[in-house]
Structures are given as C-alpha cells and as structure tokens.
C-alpha cells in the first residue's frame, strides 16, 4: 500500500474517532478532513472543498428549505394529521406507514431525495403522535435505502452495475428485475424496524430547526403543495435533472411567499452540509489512492475456495463492509469486477454476483458515511455513530442473509 493510501487510512480512522467522541463540533470536523487531505497532496487544494456544493449538498439544502415551507404553511401538519388518522398514534403503525410510503417513493427517486421529501411529513407525524423524531427519522432513511433496491432507477449502483455487465458482454438487468429481491427486502426491513429496531432506536429530545408554533400561513398551503408535487414529478419523470428540480422548488417557495428569505436561510442544515463536504472527499480518496482496492484484493483470495452459496455470502459480506464507508456507487465499481471473476472461476452464474453486489451497495445501515440519506437524518434526528451501529448492524446482517438466499434462489 502506498504512502498516500496509508495517510488516507489514518485520516479516515481519525475522522471516525472525531465523529464518535465529538471532541470538536461536526462543522470543524467537516472542514478539517478535506484540509488534511489537501495538505498531504492526496487531493488538489483548488478542489478540496468542491463537495460542499456537490449534488447531495445542494439537494439537501433545497429540500430542507422546501421542508421549512411545509411547516410554515401548515402542509406538514395537515398531511401528518391525515396520516395519523389512518395509522393511529401507535409507533409501530407509524413505522409501517413510513416504510410503505418512503419505500415506494424511493423505488423511483433516489434515496436522498426520498428521505428529504419525507422528512417534514414524518417529523409532523411524530409531533402529532407524541413520538420523538429520533424514533422515526433513522427508520425513514433505512426505508429509503431499502426502497431503492426495487427498480433499476432506485439507486445509482444499479445503473453502474448494468454498465459493468455491458462492458463484460453479460446480459443487463431489466428495470423491474430488482423487484424480486427488493420488495422482500423492504418487507423484511419494515418488520425488523417494527419489532426489533424499535427497541434499539434512541429516544432523545431534538431541537427543531423549524419554528414549531401554530401560526401557519394557511393561504400559502396550496402553493406549497403544488410546488412540492411539481418538484416530485419533475424528478420522477426526469424532465428536469433532480438537482435542478430541487433548486427550482426551493426558489419557488420563497418567491411565492410560502416562507421568507430569512426563514429559508435558517432552514439550511449547516452541520450536515459540512459533514457531507468532509465525508465525500475521504470516501473518494480511499478509492483514488488504492487503499480500498488494497483491502479488497487482500480479502478476495479467501473467498476463492468457497462453495457457491458460501461464495455469494462472502461477496455479500465484503460489499456490505465496504459500502458502510464508501459511497455506494464507488463500492460497486470496486467490488463488482472482483465478484464477476470469482463467480466465473467457480463456474456459477455471474449475474448472481452482480445482483448481490448492486443490491448490497444499498445496505448502508450501520454507518452514516456511505449514504447521503443517512447524513441528512444524522443532524435532524440527533443521531451519532453508535446509534447507527446499534440499530443498523443487526439489519445489515439480516439484509445480507436475505439477499444472499434470494440471489441463490433466482440465479444459481
């Protein structure tokens, strides 16, 4: 492993320690990461802070502004009341409802977008039911990741996987081919959160960033609803690029008077922006320096002598480990070629490995690092890394087992 790769690993470990023990504010941590990487020449100084304005950061800012309009116009309260009327104030019912809606939405939108769209509604549901937001928002992020497993468009790794399959002369996956794996996973995930995860979720009070008073601007509610529907349809149909749709929506809620400019600025989650801006560069650096490839290469020979089902299980474990720390598309690019070679060498259908890797790329439940939706809810729900590990690790194990079994059933 090169010197730069070693330095990157050291910075990565320090990053984890800073986020776990929080000796300094998250904003400072987020600023230090790209600064350290640039000082050691791992990334270029002139692009070190580029991820503070990447698509995830911009999208998160935009939907937090739209979410603020949801609260200010009373739309979140209205929708929350309607949903509570159907589901009741039972916490398990709220988890089930959140899972169905978020999972369905995420099947056609990206995970980050679905989470951002649902956050104001879920927060209002929590308030109406007398449930703390920390009990629902982490589950929301998990459900968005699970829903993304259902279709080809649900998450970027699926599209990346199809590109790699095409380059290798292998059949590509159809749009709904993922559903036979993704739908059971969403159901399993909802059941897990209802009966096991609910016992592991933190129960803490969070300072709400949006004014919680009932002085709503009800006259503007129809405008906010129309803007939200327009934004969702624009993203779902692809008529407007996802990030641009978010920007247009956030601008419109200000121009139509749904919220004031000051309220929009107040809604921006500064800590989350710095967290995204810091985590993305370290994730990319692990790949660009060869550090991630080094560890994957060291592990792959161990899998070579396994039986077909054990091989799939090993590939799933490898991908689930890598994707907790790298952006899921990066993890897919790194692991999928190795998985194809291992499957072909073992004489089993390489599509089994391809499906396994692309699905497991979404299994980011035990860490906030590998998924933008986890980073979004981290500040809003007041979560720390321990919360992700406590609630998410058992789900990672369950997710891996179910995915391995289903891939074996359908592709071996």
N, C-alpha and C positions, 0 to 999 in steps of 0.2 A: 504494500500500500504506500502511495506517495506521501511526501511531507504535507502537501496541501490537503490530501484526504484525511491524514491524521489530525491536522489542525481543525479541519471541519468537524470531525467526530468529537474533538474536545469541546469546541464551541457548542455543538449540539447537546452534549451532556450538561454543560454549564447552563444552557437555556432551560433544559428540563428542571434542573435544580432551582433556578430562579423562579420558574413558574409554580413549582411545587411549594416551596417555602416562602415565596414572596417577600424577600428582604427589601426589595425596592419595588416601586409601582410598575404595573404592567406597561405603561406608556414608556418608561425608561428602558425596560427590558426590550420592548419592540424596537426602540431606537438604537440600542447597543448592538443587536445581532447583525444588521447589515453593515454597521460601522466597523465592527471587528472583522467581518469577512472582507471588507474592502481594504482595511489596514494591512491584512496579511496577503493581499493580492489575489484572493480567491474569486472575488467578483470585481468588476470595474467600479471605480469610485463614482463615475458620472452616471451610472445606472443602479447604484446601490439601493436607492430609495424608490425605484420605479414601481415596486409592488404596493406602495402606499396609495397608488392611483390605478392599480390593476382592476380588471373587470369585477372581481369579487368585492373589493373595497368600494368601488363606485356603486355597484348593485346594492350592497348592504346599506350604504348611506341613503340611497334613493328610497329604498323600501322602509327604512326607519322614518324617513320624512313622510312617506305615504301612510305609514302606521300611525304617526302622530296625528295626521288628519283624520284617521279612523276614530281616534279617541276624541279629538276636539269637536268633531261634528256629531258625535254620539252614535256613529255607524257601528263601531266595535261593540258598544253597549247593546245596541239593537240586535245585532246578529248573535251576540253572546246570550242574550235573553231568549231568543228563538231556539237556539241550540239546547240551552239548559231546559227549555220547555219540553223538548223531545227526549233528551237523555236523562233529565233529572240532575240532582246535585251529587249523585253518587260518583266518587272519584274513579272507580273502575269504568263506569259508563262514560265519563269524560275522556278517559284514556282510549277506550274503544272507538268513540266518535272521532277523536283526534286522529287515531290511526287510520281509519277508513278514509276520511277526507284528505289528510295530508298524503297518505299513500297513493290515493287515486290521482291527486293533483301532481305529485312528483313523478308519476309514470310518464307524464307528457311534458313537464317542465323540469329544469334542473333542480337538484336537491336544495341548493342555496336559495333559489328563487321561491320554491315552495315553502321553505321554512320562513323566509322573510314575509311572504304573503300571509301566512297563517299566524304569525306571532301576535299581532294586535288582537285577533279574534280569540285565540287561545288564552291570552292574558285577561281579556274581558270575561271569558268563561270562568276562569279561575276566580276572579273577583266576585262574580255573581254567585258562584257555588261556595264561596268561603274557603277556597283551596289556595294555598300559596303557589305562586308562579313556579317556584323551584320544583314543584311536584309534577309539572306538565311540560315545561319547555324542553327539557332534555329528551323526554319521550317524543316530543314533536320532531326534534332533529333526527332521532333514530328512525322514526316512521318515514320521514322524507327520504332517508338513505335506503330504506327497505323498498319504498315505492319506486325508487329509481331503478330497481332491479327488474321491473316488469316489462319494459319495452326497450327497443334499440335506442330511442331518443331520450330515455330516462336519465342517462348519465354518460359523461364523456368516455369512460373506459370501454363502454360497449362499442362506440364508434371507432375508437382506437384499435380495439381487438379485431373488428371487421377489416380494417386497413391492413393489419399484420397478416391476417388469414389470406387476404387477397394477394399480398406480396409473396406469400409462400405457396401460392397456387392451390389453396384449400377453399372449400365452399364457405360462403359468408352466412352469418345468421340472419334470418328474416326478422321483420320488425317486431312481431309478437312471439317469436320463438323463445324469448327470455321469460315469457309469462308462465310457462310450465315450471320454472324454477322460482321466479319472483313472487308469484301470487302465494304459493305455500309459505315462502319465507316471510311475507308480510303478515300472514295469518299467525304464524308461529311467533313473530315478533310482538304482535298485539297481545296474544295470550301471555307471553312472557312478561310484558310490562304490566298487565292487569293482575297477575297472580304472584309474580316473583319480583320483578323490577320495582313494583310499587312499594315493596318493603325496603328497597335499597336506595330509593331516591331521597335526596336531602330535604329537610323541612325547615327552611330558614326564610326570614323576612328579607325582602329586597326593596331597596329604594326605587320607586317607579320614576323613570325619567320623564314621563308624560304626566301633566297635571291631572290628578285623579278626581277633580271636582266635577259636579254635575252641571256646570254652566256650559252646556253644549250649544254649538251653533247649528241648531236643527235645520235652519233654512238651507244650509250648505250640504246637508247629508246626501241629497240626490246627486249633487255634483261629484261628491267624493265617491259614491257608489259607481257612477258612470265612468269616472276616471280609472277606478280600480278594475272594472270589467274590461275597459278598453286595454289597459296595460296587460292583463292576463291573456286576453285574446291575441293581442299583438305578439306576445311571447310564445304562445301555444302554436300559432299558425306560422310563425317565422316571417311574417310580413315585414316586421321591423326587428333588427337584431335585439337580443334580450337586454343588453346593457342600455341601448338607446331607448328602448321601451320604458325601462325604469327611470331614466333621466327625464323623459317627456312626462311621465306620470308625476314625478316629484315636482317638476316645474309647474304643471297644471294645477296641483292642489294649492300652490301658493298664489298663482295668478287668479284663480277663481275665488280666492278668499277663504278657502277651507281652513287654512292656518296662515298666520303671519310669517314674515321672513324671520323674525326673532325666534318664533316657535320652531321653525324649520331648522334653524342653526342649533337650537337647544336639543333637538331630537337626534343630532348626529352622535353616534357612539364612538367618541374619540379613542377610548381604550381599545375597543375592538378593531378600529382602523389601524392602530399601531401594532396590535397583535398580528393581524393579517400581514401588514407590511414587513414584520420581522420574521414570521414563520415561513412565508413563501420563499424568501431567499435561502434560508438554511436548508429547506427541502430540496430546492434546485441544486444547491451546492453539493449535497450528498450524492446527487446523480452525476453532476458535471465533473467532480474531482475523482470519480471512480470509487468512492467509499462504499456506496450501496452495492455496486457491482462486485466489489471485492468480497463482501459478506455473503452475497447470493451465490457467487462462484464457489466459495468455501463450503456452503451448505448443500449444493446440488449433488455432488458425488454421493452423499449419504443416502439420497433418495433412489439412486440408480438401481439398486438391487431389490427394491420392494415389489410385492405383489401388486396387481393392477389397482385394487381398491385402496391398499395402503399407500401406493404411489400418489393416487388422487388426494388422499388425506394429507400426505406430506406436502404436496403442492399447495393445497388449501391453507395449511398451517404457515407455509413460507409466505404466501401472498398476504394473508391476514396479519402477519407480523410486520412485513414491510409497509403495508398500507396504513398502519397506525401512525407512521412517522413521515411518509412521503405523500405528496398529493396523489390521489388515486390514479390519475392518468399516467403519472411518472412511474408508479409502481407497476402498472400494467405493461408499459413499454419495457420495463426492466425484466419482469418475471415471465411474461408470456412466451418469448422466444425460447427460453430455457425449458418451460413446460412442454412446448411442442416437441422439442428434441427428446426430452425424457419419455414422452408418450410414444413417439415413433420408435425409439430404441427399445421400448418394452413391448412393441407390437400391438398397442391399443389405439383406439380412435383418438387422433389428436384434437378433435372437436371437444372431447370430454375435458381435456386440459384447458382449451381455450375458453369454454363456457365457465369452467371453475375459476379461472384467473380473473375473467372480466366481472363475474358476479362478486367474488370475494374482495374485489377492489372497493366495493361499497360497504364492506363490513367494518367501518371505522367507528367503533363504539367505545373503545377503551382509552381513547386519546382525543384531544381536541385538534391535534396537528394536521391530520390527513384529510380533513373535510371542512370546506368553508361554512357549511351549516352548523357544525359544532362550534366553530369560532364565533358565529353570530350569537348563539344562545348562551355562550360562556359568560359574558358580562350581564346579559339581560336576566339570566337566571341565577347569577351569583355563584356559578359553579367553579370548582377547582379541579385539578387533575385527579385528585383522589376520588372525587365524585364519578368521573368518567370510568375510572378503573373499577370501583366498587360495583356500580350498576352495569357497566358495559362489558366487563371481561366475561362474565357468565354468558352474556348474549353473543359475544364473539365465538365462544366455544360451541354454543348451540347452533349458531349460524353456520359455522364451518362443518359441523356434523351433518346438518340437514342438506346443505349444498353438495357435499361430497356424495351422500347417498342418492340424491336426486340425479346428479350428473352420472353416477354409475348406472342407475336405472335406465336413463334415457339414451346414454351414449356408449356404454360398454356392451 
